Amino acid sequence: MSGNPLLEVSDLAVSFNTEEGLVQAVDDVDLQVGPGEVLAVVGESGSGKSVTAMTLMGLTRGPNTTIAGRASFEGVELVAASDEELRGIRGNRMSMIFQDPMSSLDPVYRVGEQIVEQIRAHRDVPKDEARRRAIELLDAVGIPDATTRADSYPHEFSGGMRQRVMIAMALSLEPSLLIADEPTTALDVTIQAQVVDLLRQLNQSRGLSIVLISHDIGLVAEVADRVAVMYAGRIVEQGSLDEIFYDPQHPYTWGLLGSLTRIDRPRPRRLLQIPGAPPSLLSPPQGCHFRPRCPHAFERCPQTPGLEARLPQAPRHLDRCWLESEAKQELQP
Amino acid sequence: MSDTPLLDVRGLVKHFPVRSGLFGHSGDAVRAIDGVDLQIAPGETLGLVGESGSGKSTLCRAVLQLVEPSDGSVRFEGEELVGLRQRELRPLRRQMQMIFQDPYASLNPRKRVDVIVGGPLKLHGLASGAELRRQVQELLARVGLAPEHHTRYPHEFSGGQRQRIGIARALATRPKLILADEPVSALDVSIRAQIVNLLADLQDEFGLAYLFVAHDIGVVRHVSDRIAVMHDGKIVEQGSADQVCERPRDPYTRKLIEAVPVPDPREARERRTAAGR
C-alpha cells in the first residue's frame, strides 16, 4: 500500500431499531483500503458485511438506524456527510454493484441510455459525447459489439453480461473505489470466473480500488490483496491474503478454511465443521461472539477481545482472539 | 456394484413444446433432457453437475415421474416406472425421496414440524398415533434437531435446521434412494459442511444411495463416488469422481473445473501466470 489509505473506516457501528429490539448489525469495524488495493470482506449471511458496505454508500440511513464511528474517503467524512454531499460522491467517486444485476437495472430503458443518464447526472457533457463514453465502457467490460448492444434492453442480456453492464455503469464516472457486493453469487461458475477476471483486470489496468464482499473465501483467493473476515457484526481477523490463508489466527477463520471442499485434492470422508449456528444479533453472546461455537473457548472469552496485531513479525495482521500466539500455532489446522 | 442397479435410466428424454404467438405450437421443443443414461448402485452416490439450464432438475423430476418423460426408461430395482399410474407409483415413491435446494420454500410454513416429518409415514400407512410420534422424534434427533422442538413451525428454525427438517422428512419412509437437488447451495459455508457430513453419516448408517445434484463440482467431488456432467440436456462425461476431476476428457468438463476458484492464493497465482492472465 502506498501513502494514505483511500478509505479509512474506524469504530464503525450500525444498529437497527426493529420491532423485536435493537439489532447491532455492525460493531467496532476498522478497515483501510489503499489506492489500487483489493480488500475482500468475507463472512456468512448476517455477519454485517453488506451493512458495512451499504453504510459507506449512505444506503442504510433512516429513522430506525443509528450509525456511529468514522469513515473517511478521499478526505470526506462519510458518516457525518449530508445527503447532498453523499450524492456527489456516490456513483461518482465511489460506486457499488450488487448480487442481482437485473434488479439494479431499469427494465424499460436501453442500457446505453441508463449509462448516459448516469454520466449526465454528474457531468455537464453533451448527449452524443456521453453516448460515446457509454459505448467505450461497454466495450471495456467485454461486451461484444458494444455499439449495437448499447441499444438493447436489460432482459436481452444474459446474467453474466448484465453484471458486465452494471460494472460499466459503475465505472462511468471513473470512481476511485468500487464496492462489489457478492457480484458473482447469482452467476454460473464459468461466468463467475469471467467476471472475477474482469474485476482483476480493471484493478490492474486502471488502478481501481475494490472492496469485494463475498461469502466465498475460495473466490477471494483469486483476487484479493487483503482480507477481512467478519462474524456476527465484527471483524474477527484481518490481514494480507497470504496471512489469512497460510497463517490464520482466529478459530472462526480456521473453521471457514477447513470447511472448504477442494476439487484439486483427494477427498476426506468428513469436512471440518463448525458446530452450531451464528448467534442472533438481537442478543449476541457476551464477549467474543464466536465463543459458543468455539472449541477453544476459555475463561477470558466472555470479555470482548480487541482487533489487534498479536504477532510481532506481522504488524498489519490483526485478530480478535484471546488465545496466546503459541497456542494458536499449535491449534491451527 | 451389485448386478441390478438400484436406479437404471436409459435413453431418457423430456421435451417441452415451445409456444409462440397467441395460440398453439410452433412445432419446436426445448430438449430439456435429451437421451440420458445413468445407473446408481445401492449405497452409491452419483454426483450430477451442470450449470443452470443444463436439465439437472428436470432429470430429477423425470426420474420421480413428477414430469412425464417424452421417451426412454426409468427402472427402479428392475421395475419400469415410465407409464405407471399414480396409484401404482405410490409404493415405489416410498423408496425414492427428494431433498430440495431452498429450505425456506420446500416446507409448508403453516404446518408444524412433526406434521411435515410425519406426513410421509402417515401417507404410506407406516405409522400412526404414539408410534408415529415416537418415530418423528427419533428422526429429528437423528438429523441433529432437538426432538422437543417437534411442535414448532418452520419459521422458528434457521436455514441449516430447515434443511435438516427436509432431510428428516426424506428419511421417514426409509428410502433406498434420495435425490438431492442442490441441497447445500443455499446454505452458508459453515452450515454447508454440517449438512454434507450429515448426509455422509446417514449414508453409512442406512446404506442410502444418493443422486447428488449441484452446480458446484467442488462439493460434488467431495460427496460422490461417481460423477456425471450434464450440459444442454445430455450427459457429456461420466466416470469415477477422481477420474472426472483429475483427467477430464470432455472440453466442457475441463471448462467447469478450470472455472472453480482455487482456495489457495499461491496456486491461484501460479494458475494465472500459466494462463497468461
Interface residues (C-beta under 8 A of the other chain):
Chain A: E44 S45 D188 V189 T190 Q192 A193 V196 D197 R200 H215 D216 I217 G218 L219 A221 E222 L241 D242 F245 Y246 G255 L256 L257 G258 S259 L260 T261 R262 I263 D264 P266 R267 R269 R270 L271 L272 Q273 I274 P275 A277 P278
Chain B: E51 S52 S158 G160 Q161 D188 V189 S190 I191 R192 A193 Q194 V196 N197 A200 H215 D216 I217 G218 V219 R221 H222 A241 D242 C245 K255 L256 I257 E258 A259 V260 P261 V262 P263 D264 P265 R266 E267 A268 R277
